[in-house]
Amino acid sequence: MTFPLHFDFIPYPLWRRRFSTQLSPIATRLTQLISAGRMRLDQPGYIDAVQMAHYLTQWGLLPRGIDAPGARRILENLMVNVALAETVAGAYTPPDTFTGLQIESFDNAACRNSMGETDAAPTNLRLPAQWEPMEAVIVTFPVLYPPLWATHAAMIAAITPVARVDILISKPEWAAAIRLALQDYEIVWQNVRFLHVATNDIWVRDYGPIVGIGADGTRVAIDAIFDPLDTYPQADDDHMPPLWADASDMMSRTFDLHIEGGNIWSDGAGTLIMSEEILHRHAPMTRDDIERGLKQVFAFDKLILTPFLWREETSHVDLVCKLADARTILVGAPTPFRNAERLRATAELFRRETNAASEPYQVIELPMPAPYLNWLVYPVWRSYTNALTINGRVIVPVFGISKDAEALAIYRHAMPDHDIIPINCAASSNGGGAVHCLTKEIPRGA
């Protein structure tokens, strides 16, 4: 059986991609032609209200009843607070005066208890479960990926009634454009913080801070190594956690293992779940070596390693399973192609496993949408386990297919004390992720 073919929007910065020597001139020119408008806004320098209004109009991002001239006038007068985190070398630095946009900016660089003081940060950190109280959720707004604006708007609207949302933006001027474009969504804007931090891409789950809690209640943002792709620049993503921590008055600690946030679930009570990708990332280290490395920072008693999806680029555990609570795990049901056996093995693993408290798991299977091949290059595996639990809500990805209703019904049965909120992730799935990959929760302090 072959993969069905799609030719959908690709949410990656293709214009930054490094191609092979043979293909480089042709591929580079082709991506420049396709991405010309977004490339211009991706360059260093200030974006004025005229440019921003044109971009919003060109991509159909303006609210009803507002045209380009009207958008320009609004952007020239709209004032939005933007926290300026200290940026890495070479990152965009805003001008002293925001000509036209009048963005009121303030600098949080005075928060110095993370940068350069990592030795003071505690270790032996407990990783809270997602169903524990959360203070905030970080998202990197997809300013250069217009088809994803609606997805992020819906996520922000679903989260802000119960938690703060930190919206990371690459240039301060984007704050006014986002505020204008999202004005018709039911967003609690008092619970939104715009934060100017240089990043390379939108998948904040994987490069964002993994926040643990020490025995004294101190929260610490873990800054692990992030460098999974060879074809895209990722230095800014890798540097993001301490910058966010600095702007959030939180300590941070560097960690010399290659860990992405999409490859770790915690029940908050001593159990960590990761995919076997962690072994491949650190070869020739053994499993015992990796567990010892993890315990240099994290407090846990049991590590469970699952299979990962074949031909799926990240190999992360959040595309295979999701903890509903400490004793209930949602697993993707066997689906055609080679991954049927891996998903079946994952379900069987948890049927015979126990958590750190020696409690058996209840395994509940979720439907697994059929995969497809995007532009003959990208295999796309969609997963309903790629969901976010946040303060009594579960933000669940849907894809506009018949299996959506079944998946939502299973969530309502498995997590009856939560509000189940669907978010259309058909566009983001072309980049290999959905709600969980696009968000990073921050636990409350003690």
C-alpha positions as a Markdown table, in Angstrom:
| # | Residue | x | y | z |
|---|---|---|---|---|
| 1 | Met | 0.0 | 0.0 | 0.0 |
| 2 | Thr | 1.3 | 3.5 | -0.9 |
| 3 | Phe | 1.0 | 6.8 | 0.9 |
| 4 | Pro | -1.8 | 9.0 | -0.5 |
| 5 | Leu | -0.4 | 12.3 | -1.9 |
| 6 | His | -1.2 | 15.8 | -0.7 |
| 7 | Phe | 0.1 | 19.1 | -2.0 |
| 8 | Asp | -0.6 | 21.3 | 1.1 |
| 9 | Phe | 1.0 | 24.3 | 2.7 |
| 10 | Ile | 4.4 | 23.5 | 4.4 |
| 11 | Pro | 4.9 | 25.2 | 7.8 |
| 12 | Tyr | 8.7 | 25.3 | 7.6 |
| 13 | Pro | 11.0 | 28.2 | 6.7 |
| 14 | Leu | 12.0 | 26.7 | 3.3 |
| 15 | Trp | 13.8 | 29.9 | 2.4 |
| 16 | Arg | 16.3 | 29.2 | 5.2 |
| 17 | Arg | 16.9 | 25.5 | 4.3 |
| 18 | Arg | 20.3 | 24.2 | 3.4 |
| 19 | Phe | 20.1 | 22.0 | 0.3 |
| 20 | Ser | 22.6 | 19.5 | -1.2 |
| 21 | Thr | 25.3 | 20.9 | -3.4 |
| 22 | Gln | 23.7 | 19.5 | -6.6 |
| 23 | Leu | 20.3 | 20.9 | -5.9 |
| 24 | Ser | 21.2 | 24.1 | -4.0 |
| 25 | Pro | 21.0 | 26.7 | -6.9 |
| 26 | Ile | 17.7 | 25.4 | -8.3 |
| 27 | Ala | 16.1 | 24.7 | -4.9 |
| 28 | Thr | 17.2 | 28.0 | -3.4 |
| 29 | Arg | 15.8 | 30.0 | -6.3 |
| 30 | Leu | 12.5 | 28.0 | -6.3 |
| 31 | Thr | 12.0 | 28.6 | -2.5 |
| 32 | Gln | 12.8 | 32.3 | -2.9 |
| 33 | Leu | 10.1 | 32.6 | -5.6 |
| 34 | Ile | 7.5 | 30.8 | -3.5 |
| 35 | Ser | 8.4 | 32.6 | -0.3 |
| 36 | Ala | 9.3 | 36.0 | -1.5 |
| 37 | Gly | 6.9 | 38.0 | 0.7 |
| 38 | Arg | 7.6 | 36.1 | 3.8 |
| 39 | Met | 11.3 | 36.2 | 3.2 |
| 40 | Arg | 11.3 | 40.0 | 3.2 |
| 41 | Leu | 9.5 | 40.2 | 6.6 |
| 42 | Asp | 12.0 | 37.6 | 7.9 |
| 43 | Gln | 15.0 | 39.9 | 7.3 |
| 44 | Pro | 16.5 | 42.1 | 10.0 |
| 45 | Gly | 14.9 | 45.6 | 10.3 |
| 46 | Tyr | 11.8 | 47.4 | 11.2 |
| 47 | Ile | 8.4 | 46.5 | 9.7 |
| 48 | Asp | 6.2 | 49.6 | 9.2 |
| 49 | Ala | 2.4 | 49.8 | 9.3 |
| 50 | Val | 2.1 | 49.9 | 5.5 |
| 51 | Gln | 4.1 | 46.6 | 5.1 |
| 52 | Met | 2.2 | 45.0 | 7.9 |
| 53 | Ala | -1.2 | 46.0 | 6.6 |
| 54 | His | -0.3 | 44.7 | 3.1 |
| 55 | Tyr | 0.8 | 41.3 | 4.5 |
| 56 | Leu | -2.4 | 40.9 | 6.5 |
| 57 | Thr | -4.5 | 41.8 | 3.5 |
| 58 | Gln | -2.6 | 39.6 | 1.1 |
| 59 | Trp | -3.1 | 36.5 | 3.3 |
| 60 | Gly | -6.7 | 37.2 | 4.3 |
| 61 | Leu | -5.8 | 37.7 | 8.0 |
| 62 | Leu | -7.8 | 40.9 | 8.6 |
| 63 | Pro | -11.1 | 40.8 | 10.5 |
| 64 | Arg | -14.3 | 41.4 | 8.6 |
| 65 | Gly | -15.0 | 45.0 | 7.7 |
| 66 | Ile | -11.4 | 46.1 | 7.8 |
| 67 | Asp | -9.5 | 46.9 | 4.6 |
| 68 | Ala | -5.8 | 47.6 | 4.1 |
| 69 | Pro | -6.1 | 51.4 | 4.6 |
| 70 | Gly | -8.1 | 50.8 | 7.7 |
| 71 | Ala | -5.6 | 48.3 | 9.0 |
| 72 | Arg | -2.8 | 50.7 | 8.4 |
| 73 | Arg | -4.5 | 53.4 | 10.5 |
| 74 | Ile | -5.3 | 51.0 | 13.3 |
| 75 | Leu | -1.7 | 49.7 | 13.4 |
| 76 | Glu | -0.3 | 53.2 | 13.5 |
| 77 | Asn | -2.3 | 53.9 | 16.7 |
| 78 | Leu | -2.6 | 50.5 | 18.4 |
| 79 | Met | -0.5 | 50.3 | 21.6 |
| 80 | Val | 0.5 | 46.9 | 22.8 |
| 81 | Asn | 3.0 | 46.1 | 25.6 |
| 82 | Val | 5.9 | 43.9 | 24.5 |
| 83 | Ala | 8.4 | 42.4 | 27.0 |
| 84 | Leu | 11.8 | 42.6 | 25.5 |
| 85 | Ala | 13.9 | 39.6 | 26.6 |
| 86 | Glu | 17.6 | 39.9 | 26.2 |
| 87 | Thr | 18.4 | 38.7 | 22.7 |
| 88 | Val | 21.3 | 36.5 | 21.3 |
| 89 | Ala | 24.0 | 37.9 | 19.2 |
| 90 | Gly | 22.8 | 38.8 | 15.7 |
| 91 | Ala | 19.1 | 38.9 | 16.7 |
| 92 | Tyr | 16.8 | 41.8 | 15.7 |
| 93 | Thr | 17.1 | 44.9 | 17.9 |
| 94 | Pro | 14.2 | 47.3 | 17.7 |
| 95 | Pro | 14.8 | 51.0 | 16.9 |
| 96 | Asp | 14.7 | 53.5 | 19.7 |
| 97 | Thr | 11.5 | 54.9 | 18.3 |
| 98 | Phe | 8.7 | 52.9 | 16.8 |
| 99 | Thr | 7.8 | 55.2 | 13.9 |
| 100 | Gly | 4.1 | 54.8 | 13.3 |
| 101 | Leu | 3.3 | 51.7 | 15.3 |
| 102 | Gln | 3.7 | 53.4 | 18.7 |
| 103 | Ile | 4.2 | 50.1 | 20.5 |
| 104 | Glu | 4.8 | 50.7 | 24.2 |
| 105 | Ser | 7.7 | 48.4 | 25.0 |
| 106 | Phe | 9.3 | 47.6 | 28.4 |
| 107 | Asp | 12.5 | 45.7 | 29.1 |
| 108 | Asn | 12.5 | 42.8 | 31.5 |
| 109 | Ala | 16.3 | 42.4 | 31.3 |
| 110 | Ala | 16.6 | 43.4 | 34.9 |
| 111 | Cys | 15.5 | 39.8 | 35.9 |
| 112 | Arg | 19.0 | 38.4 | 36.4 |
| 113 | Asn | 18.6 | 35.3 | 38.5 |
| 114 | Ser | 18.8 | 32.9 | 35.6 |
| 115 | Met | 21.4 | 34.2 | 33.2 |
| 116 | Gly | 24.9 | 33.4 | 34.3 |
| 117 | Glu | 23.8 | 31.9 | 37.7 |
| 118 | Thr | 22.8 | 28.4 | 36.7 |
| 119 | Asp | 25.0 | 26.8 | 39.4 |
| 120 | Ala | 22.7 | 28.2 | 42.0 |
| 121 | Ala | 19.7 | 26.4 | 40.5 |
| 122 | Pro | 18.5 | 23.3 | 42.4 |
| 123 | Thr | 18.6 | 19.8 | 40.9 |
| 124 | Asn | 16.5 | 16.8 | 41.7 |
| 125 | Leu | 13.6 | 18.5 | 40.1 |
| 126 | Arg | 10.1 | 17.0 | 40.0 |
| 127 | Leu | 8.4 | 17.3 | 36.6 |
| 128 | Pro | 4.7 | 18.1 | 37.3 |
| 129 | Ala | 2.0 | 16.3 | 35.3 |
| 130 | Gln | 0.0 | 18.3 | 32.9 |
| 131 | Trp | -3.2 | 17.8 | 35.0 |
| 132 | Glu | -1.5 | 19.7 | 37.8 |
| 133 | Pro | -2.1 | 23.5 | 38.2 |
| 134 | Met | -0.4 | 25.5 | 35.4 |
| 135 | Glu | 0.5 | 29.2 | 35.3 |
| 136 | Ala | 1.0 | 29.7 | 31.6 |
| 137 | Val | 1.4 | 28.2 | 28.2 |
| 138 | Ile | 4.1 | 29.4 | 25.7 |
| 139 | Val | 3.3 | 29.6 | 22.0 |
| 140 | Thr | 5.6 | 30.9 | 19.2 |
| 141 | Phe | 3.2 | 32.8 | 16.9 |
| 142 | Pro | 3.5 | 31.6 | 13.3 |
| 143 | Val | 3.9 | 35.1 | 11.9 |
| 144 | Leu | 5.4 | 33.8 | 8.6 |
| 145 | Tyr | 2.9 | 30.9 | 8.2 |
| 146 | Pro | -0.5 | 32.5 | 7.5 |
| 147 | Pro | -2.5 | 29.3 | 7.3 |
| 148 | Leu | -1.6 | 28.6 | 11.0 |
| 149 | Trp | -2.9 | 32.0 | 12.3 |
| 150 | Ala | -6.4 | 30.6 | 12.8 |
| 151 | Thr | -5.0 | 27.5 | 14.6 |
| 152 | His | -3.1 | 29.6 | 17.1 |
| 153 | Ala | -5.9 | 32.1 | 17.5 |
| 154 | Ala | -8.2 | 29.2 | 18.5 |
| 155 | Met | -5.6 | 27.7 | 20.9 |
| 156 | Ile | -5.1 | 31.1 | 22.6 |
| 157 | Ala | -8.9 | 31.6 | 22.9 |
| 158 | Ala | -9.1 | 28.1 | 24.5 |
| 159 | Ile | -6.3 | 28.7 | 27.0 |
| 160 | Thr | -6.6 | 32.3 | 28.2 |
| 161 | Pro | -9.7 | 31.7 | 30.3 |
| 162 | Val | -7.7 | 29.3 | 32.5 |
| 163 | Ala | -4.1 | 30.4 | 32.1 |
| 164 | Arg | -1.8 | 33.1 | 30.8 |
| 165 | Val | -0.4 | 32.7 | 27.3 |
| 166 | Asp | 3.1 | 33.9 | 26.5 |
| 167 | Ile | 3.2 | 34.7 | 22.7 |
| 168 | Leu | 6.7 | 34.8 | 21.4 |
| 169 | Ile | 7.3 | 37.1 | 18.5 |
| 170 | Ser | 10.5 | 37.7 | 16.4 |
| 171 | Lys | 9.9 | 41.4 | 16.1 |
| 172 | Pro | 7.9 | 43.7 | 18.4 |
| 173 | Glu | 5.9 | 45.1 | 15.5 |
| 174 | Trp | 4.1 | 41.7 | 15.1 |
| 175 | Ala | 2.2 | 42.3 | 18.4 |
| 176 | Ala | 0.0 | 45.0 | 17.0 |
| 177 | Ala | -0.7 | 42.9 | 13.9 |
| 178 | Ile | -1.7 | 39.8 | 15.9 |
| 179 | Arg | -3.8 | 41.9 | 18.2 |
| 180 | Leu | -5.7 | 43.3 | 15.2 |
| 181 | Ala | -6.0 | 40.1 | 13.3 |
| 182 | Leu | -7.4 | 38.2 | 16.4 |
| 183 | Gln | -9.8 | 40.8 | 17.6 |
| 184 | Asp | -12.9 | 38.8 | 16.8 |
| 185 | Tyr | -11.8 | 35.7 | 18.8 |
| 186 | Glu | -13.0 | 35.4 | 22.4 |
| 187 | Ile | -9.5 | 35.9 | 23.9 |
| 188 | Val | -9.0 | 37.1 | 27.4 |
| 189 | Trp | -6.3 | 39.6 | 26.5 |
| 190 | Gln | -5.5 | 40.4 | 30.1 |
| 191 | Asn | -4.0 | 36.9 | 30.2 |
| 192 | Val | -1.8 | 37.4 | 27.1 |
| 193 | Arg | 1.9 | 38.5 | 27.3 |
| 194 | Phe | 3.8 | 39.3 | 24.2 |
| 195 | Leu | 7.5 | 38.5 | 24.5 |
| 196 | His | 10.1 | 39.5 | 21.9 |
| 197 | Val | 12.5 | 36.5 | 21.8 |
| 198 | Ala | 14.5 | 35.5 | 18.8 |
| 199 | Thr | 13.5 | 32.0 | 17.6 |
| 200 | Asn | 13.9 | 30.0 | 14.4 |
| 201 | Asp | 10.6 | 28.2 | 14.2 |
| 202 | Ile | 7.2 | 27.5 | 15.8 |
| 203 | Trp | 7.6 | 24.1 | 17.5 |
| 204 | Val | 8.1 | 25.5 | 21.0 |
| 205 | Arg | 7.2 | 22.2 | 22.7 |
| 206 | Asp | 10.6 | 20.9 | 21.6 |
| 207 | Tyr | 12.9 | 23.8 | 22.3 |
| 208 | Gly | 11.0 | 25.6 | 25.1 |
| 209 | Pro | 11.9 | 25.4 | 28.8 |
| 210 | Ile | 11.1 | 22.1 | 30.6 |
| 211 | Val | 10.2 | 23.6 | 34.0 |
| 212 | Gly | 10.7 | 21.4 | 37.1 |
| 213 | Ile | 10.1 | 22.1 | 40.8 |
| 214 | Gly | 12.7 | 21.7 | 43.5 |
| 215 | Ala | 12.1 | 20.3 | 46.9 |
| 216 | Asp | 11.8 | 23.8 | 48.3 |
| 217 | Gly | 9.2 | 24.8 | 45.7 |
| 218 | Thr | 11.7 | 26.7 | 43.4 |
| 219 | Arg | 10.8 | 26.5 | 39.7 |
| 220 | Val | 13.7 | 25.9 | 37.4 |
| 221 | Ala | 13.7 | 26.1 | 33.6 |
| 222 | Ile | 15.8 | 23.4 | 32.1 |
| 223 | Asp | 17.8 | 24.3 | 29.0 |
| 224 | Ala | 18.6 | 21.1 | 27.2 |
| 225 | Ile | 20.4 | 20.8 | 23.9 |
| 226 | Phe | 18.2 | 21.4 | 20.9 |
| 227 | Asp | 19.7 | 20.5 | 17.5 |
| 228 | Pro | 17.6 | 17.7 | 15.8 |
| 229 | Leu | 17.7 | 18.9 | 12.2 |
| 230 | Asp | 20.6 | 19.3 | 9.9 |
| 231 | Thr | 18.8 | 21.4 | 7.2 |
| 232 | Tyr | 17.5 | 24.4 | 9.2 |
| 233 | Pro | 19.3 | 26.9 | 11.5 |
| 234 | Gln | 18.3 | 26.3 | 15.1 |
| 235 | Ala | 20.7 | 28.4 | 17.3 |
| 236 | Asp | 18.0 | 30.8 | 18.3 |
| 237 | Asp | 15.6 | 28.0 | 19.3 |
| 238 | Asp | 18.4 | 26.4 | 21.3 |
| 239 | His | 19.0 | 29.7 | 23.2 |
| 240 | Met | 15.4 | 30.4 | 23.9 |
| 241 | Pro | 14.8 | 28.8 | 27.4 |
| 242 | Pro | 17.2 | 31.0 | 29.5 |
| 243 | Leu | 15.9 | 34.1 | 27.7 |
| 244 | Trp | 12.3 | 33.2 | 28.5 |
| 245 | Ala | 13.4 | 32.4 | 32.1 |
| 246 | Asp | 15.2 | 35.7 | 32.4 |
| 247 | Ala | 12.1 | 37.6 | 31.3 |
| 248 | Ser | 9.9 | 35.5 | 33.7 |
| 249 | Asp | 12.1 | 36.0 | 36.8 |
| 250 | Met | 12.9 | 32.2 | 36.9 |
| 251 | Met | 16.1 | 30.4 | 37.4 |
| 252 | Ser | 17.5 | 28.2 | 34.6 |
| 253 | Arg | 19.9 | 25.4 | 34.4 |
| 254 | Thr | 21.7 | 24.0 | 31.3 |
| 255 | Phe | 21.5 | 20.3 | 30.6 |
| 256 | Asp | 23.9 | 18.5 | 28.3 |
| 257 | Leu | 21.5 | 15.8 | 27.0 |
| 258 | His | 19.6 | 16.2 | 23.7 |
| 259 | Ile | 16.0 | 16.3 | 24.8 |
| 260 | Glu | 12.9 | 17.7 | 23.1 |
| 261 | Gly | 9.8 | 18.4 | 25.2 |
| 262 | Gly | 7.7 | 16.4 | 22.8 |
| 263 | Asn | 9.5 | 13.3 | 23.9 |
| 264 | Ile | 8.7 | 13.3 | 27.6 |
| 265 | Trp | 5.6 | 12.7 | 29.6 |
| 266 | Ser | 5.5 | 12.8 | 33.4 |
| 267 | Asp | 2.9 | 11.7 | 35.9 |
| 268 | Gly | 4.4 | 14.1 | 38.5 |
| 269 | Ala | 4.8 | 11.1 | 40.8 |
| 270 | Gly | 8.0 | 9.5 | 39.7 |
| 271 | Thr | 7.2 | 8.1 | 36.2 |
| 272 | Leu | 8.8 | 9.4 | 33.0 |
| 273 | Ile | 7.7 | 8.2 | 29.6 |
| 274 | Met | 9.8 | 8.7 | 26.5 |
| 275 | Ser | 10.2 | 7.0 | 23.2 |
| 276 | Glu | 13.2 | 4.9 | 22.3 |
| 277 | Glu | 14.4 | 7.9 | 20.2 |
| 278 | Ile | 16.3 | 9.0 | 23.3 |
| 279 | Leu | 18.6 | 6.0 | 22.8 |
| 280 | His | 19.2 | 6.8 | 19.1 |
| 281 | Arg | 19.9 | 10.4 | 20.0 |
| 282 | His | 22.7 | 9.5 | 22.4 |
| 283 | Ala | 24.3 | 6.4 | 20.8 |
| 284 | Pro | 26.5 | 4.8 | 21.9 |
| 285 | Met | 25.3 | 5.6 | 25.4 |
| 286 | Thr | 23.3 | 2.8 | 27.1 |
| 287 | Arg | 19.9 | 3.1 | 28.7 |
| 288 | Asp | 21.6 | 3.0 | 32.1 |
| 289 | Asp | 23.8 | 5.9 | 31.0 |
| 290 | Ile | 20.9 | 8.0 | 29.9 |
| 291 | Glu | 18.9 | 7.3 | 33.1 |
| 292 | Arg | 21.9 | 8.4 | 35.2 |
| 293 | Gly | 22.1 | 11.5 | 33.0 |
| 294 | Leu | 18.5 | 12.3 | 33.5 |
| 295 | Lys | 18.7 | 11.9 | 37.2 |
| 296 | Gln | 21.4 | 14.6 | 37.4 |
| 297 | Val | 18.5 | 17.0 | 37.0 |
| 298 | Phe | 15.2 | 15.2 | 37.3 |
| 299 | Ala | 13.7 | 13.3 | 40.3 |
| 300 | Phe | 12.0 | 10.1 | 39.1 |
| 301 | Asp | 11.9 | 6.4 | 40.0 |
| 302 | Lys | 10.9 | 4.8 | 36.7 |
| 303 | Leu | 11.6 | 5.4 | 33.0 |
| 304 | Ile | 9.3 | 3.8 | 30.4 |
| 305 | Leu | 10.5 | 3.8 | 26.8 |
| 306 | Thr | 8.0 | 3.2 | 24.0 |
| 307 | Pro | 8.5 | 2.4 | 20.3 |
| 308 | Phe | 8.3 | 5.4 | 17.9 |
| 309 | Leu | 6.6 | 5.9 | 14.6 |
| 310 | Trp | 8.3 | 4.7 | 11.5 |
| 311 | Arg | 9.0 | 7.4 | 8.8 |
| 312 | Glu | 8.0 | 10.2 | 11.3 |
| 313 | Glu | 10.7 | 12.8 | 11.6 |
| 314 | Thr | 10.5 | 13.6 | 15.3 |
| 315 | Ser | 10.1 | 10.1 | 16.7 |
| 316 | His | 8.5 | 11.7 | 19.8 |
| 317 | Val | 6.3 | 10.0 | 22.3 |
| 318 | Asp | 3.5 | 12.6 | 22.1 |
| 319 | Leu | 2.5 | 11.2 | 18.7 |
| 320 | Val | 2.2 | 7.7 | 20.1 |
| 321 | Cys | 0.5 | 8.1 | 23.5 |
| 322 | Lys | -0.8 | 10.6 | 26.1 |
| 323 | Leu | -1.3 | 10.3 | 29.9 |
| 324 | Ala | -4.9 | 11.1 | 30.9 |
| 325 | Asp | -4.0 | 10.6 | 34.5 |
| 326 | Ala | -1.4 | 8.6 | 36.5 |
| 327 | Arg | -3.1 | 5.3 | 35.7 |
| 328 | Thr | -4.8 | 6.0 | 32.4 |
| 329 | Ile | -2.9 | 6.2 | 29.1 |
| 330 | Leu | -4.3 | 7.0 | 25.6 |
| 331 | Val | -2.6 | 5.2 | 22.8 |
| 332 | Gly | -2.9 | 5.4 | 19.0 |
| 333 | Ala | -4.7 | 2.3 | 17.6 |
| 334 | Pro | -2.9 | 0.1 | 15.1 |
| 335 | Thr | -3.2 | 1.7 | 11.6 |
| 336 | Pro | -2.2 | 0.4 | 8.2 |
| 337 | Phe | 1.4 | 0.6 | 7.0 |
| 338 | Arg | 4.4 | -0.4 | 9.0 |
| 339 | Asn | 3.4 | 1.5 | 12.2 |
| 340 | Ala | 0.5 | -0.9 | 13.0 |
| 341 | Glu | 2.9 | -3.2 | 14.7 |
| 342 | Arg | 4.7 | -0.4 | 16.6 |
| 343 | Leu | 1.4 | 1.0 | 17.9 |
| 344 | Arg | 0.2 | -2.5 | 18.9 |
| 345 | Ala | 3.5 | -3.0 | 20.7 |
| 346 | Thr | 3.0 | 0.3 | 22.6 |
| 347 | Ala | -0.4 | -0.6 | 23.8 |
| 348 | Glu | 0.8 | -4.1 | 24.9 |
| 349 | Leu | 3.8 | -2.4 | 26.7 |
| 350 | Phe | 1.4 | -0.4 | 28.9 |
| 351 | Arg | -0.9 | -3.3 | 29.5 |
| 352 | Arg | 1.9 | -5.2 | 31.2 |
| 353 | Glu | 3.6 | -2.1 | 32.7 |
| 354 | Thr | 3.0 | -0.3 | 36.0 |
| 355 | Asn | 3.8 | 3.3 | 37.0 |
| 356 | Ala | 6.3 | 4.2 | 39.7 |
| 357 | Ala | 3.7 | 3.5 | 42.3 |
| 358 | Ser | 3.3 | -0.1 | 41.0 |
| 359 | Glu | -0.2 | 0.7 | 39.7 |
| 360 | Pro | -1.3 | -0.9 | 36.4 |
| 361 | Tyr | -2.3 | 1.2 | 33.5 |
| 362 | Gln | -5.7 | 1.3 | 31.9 |
| 363 | Val | -5.0 | 1.5 | 28.1 |
| 364 | Ile | -7.5 | 3.3 | 25.9 |
| 365 | Glu | -7.0 | 3.3 | 22.2 |
| 366 | Leu | -7.6 | 6.4 | 20.0 |
| 367 | Pro | -8.2 | 6.2 | 16.3 |
| 368 | Met | -5.1 | 6.9 | 14.2 |
| 369 | Pro | -5.7 | 8.9 | 10.9 |
| 370 | Ala | -4.2 | 7.4 | 7.8 |
| 371 | Pro | -0.9 | 8.9 | 6.8 |
| 372 | Tyr | -0.1 | 10.8 | 3.6 |
| 373 | Leu | 2.9 | 12.1 | 1.7 |
| 374 | Asn | 3.0 | 15.9 | 1.3 |
| 375 | Trp | 4.7 | 17.2 | -1.9 |
| 376 | Leu | 6.3 | 13.7 | -2.5 |
| 377 | Val | 8.8 | 14.5 | 0.3 |
| 378 | Tyr | 7.2 | 14.8 | 3.8 |
| 379 | Pro | 5.4 | 11.7 | 5.3 |
| 380 | Val | 2.7 | 13.1 | 7.6 |
| 381 | Trp | 1.4 | 11.1 | 10.6 |
| 382 | Arg | -1.5 | 12.8 | 12.4 |
| 383 | Ser | -2.2 | 11.9 | 16.0 |
| 384 | Tyr | -5.0 | 12.7 | 18.5 |
| 385 | Thr | -2.6 | 12.0 | 21.4 |
| 386 | Asn | -0.9 | 15.3 | 20.5 |
| 387 | Ala | -3.2 | 17.2 | 22.9 |
| 388 | Leu | -2.6 | 19.6 | 25.8 |
| 389 | Thr | -4.1 | 19.3 | 29.2 |
| 390 | Ile | -4.4 | 22.7 | 30.9 |
| 391 | Asn | -6.2 | 23.6 | 34.1 |
| 392 | Gly | -9.4 | 21.4 | 33.6 |
| 393 | Arg | -9.4 | 21.6 | 29.8 |
| 394 | Val | -8.0 | 19.3 | 27.1 |
| 395 | Ile | -7.2 | 21.0 | 23.9 |
| 396 | Val | -7.5 | 18.2 | 21.3 |
| 397 | Pro | -6.3 | 18.4 | 17.7 |
| 398 | Val | -8.8 | 17.5 | 14.9 |
| 399 | Phe | -8.2 | 17.3 | 11.2 |
| 400 | Gly | -11.5 | 17.8 | 9.5 |
| 401 | Ile | -11.9 | 14.0 | 8.9 |
| 402 | Ser | -14.5 | 11.4 | 10.0 |
| 403 | Lys | -12.3 | 10.0 | 12.8 |
| 404 | Asp | -12.5 | 13.4 | 14.7 |
| 405 | Ala | -15.9 | 12.7 | 16.3 |
| 406 | Glu | -14.7 | 9.3 | 17.6 |
| 407 | Ala | -11.5 | 10.7 | 19.1 |
| 408 | Leu | -13.4 | 13.5 | 20.9 |
| 409 | Ala | -15.9 | 11.0 | 22.3 |
| 410 | Ile | -13.1 | 8.9 | 23.6 |
| 411 | Tyr | -11.5 | 11.9 | 25.3 |
| 412 | Arg | -14.9 | 12.8 | 26.9 |
| 413 | His | -15.1 | 9.3 | 28.3 |
| 414 | Ala | -11.5 | 9.0 | 29.4 |
| 415 | Met | -11.3 | 12.5 | 31.0 |
| 416 | Pro | -14.9 | 13.2 | 32.1 |
| 417 | Asp | -13.9 | 16.0 | 34.6 |
| 418 | His | -12.3 | 18.1 | 31.8 |
| 419 | Asp | -13.7 | 20.3 | 29.1 |
| 420 | Ile | -12.8 | 18.8 | 25.7 |
| 421 | Ile | -12.0 | 21.6 | 23.2 |
| 422 | Pro | -11.2 | 20.6 | 19.6 |
| 423 | Ile | -8.8 | 22.7 | 17.5 |
| 424 | Asn | -8.4 | 22.3 | 13.8 |
| 425 | Cys | -4.8 | 21.3 | 13.1 |
| 426 | Ala | -5.1 | 20.3 | 9.5 |
| 427 | Ala | -2.6 | 23.0 | 8.5 |
| 428 | Ser | 0.0 | 22.4 | 11.3 |
| 429 | Ser | 0.0 | 18.6 | 10.8 |
| 430 | Asn | 1.9 | 19.2 | 7.5 |
| 431 | Gly | 4.8 | 20.2 | 9.7 |
| 432 | Gly | 4.5 | 17.0 | 11.7 |
| 433 | Gly | 2.7 | 18.3 | 14.8 |
| 434 | Ala | -0.5 | 19.7 | 16.3 |
| 435 | Val | -1.6 | 21.2 | 19.6 |
| 436 | His | 1.0 | 19.6 | 21.9 |
| 437 | Cys | 3.9 | 20.4 | 19.6 |
| 438 | Leu | 2.8 | 24.1 | 19.3 |
| 439 | Thr | 2.5 | 24.7 | 23.1 |
| 440 | Lys | 4.7 | 24.5 | 26.2 |
| 441 | Glu | 3.0 | 24.6 | 29.6 |
| 442 | Ile | 4.6 | 26.3 | 32.7 |
| 443 | Pro | 3.6 | 24.8 | 36.1 |
| 444 | Arg | 2.6 | 27.1 | 39.0 |
| 445 | Gly | 5.1 | 27.5 | 41.8 |
| 446 | Ala | 4.6 | 26.1 | 45.3 |
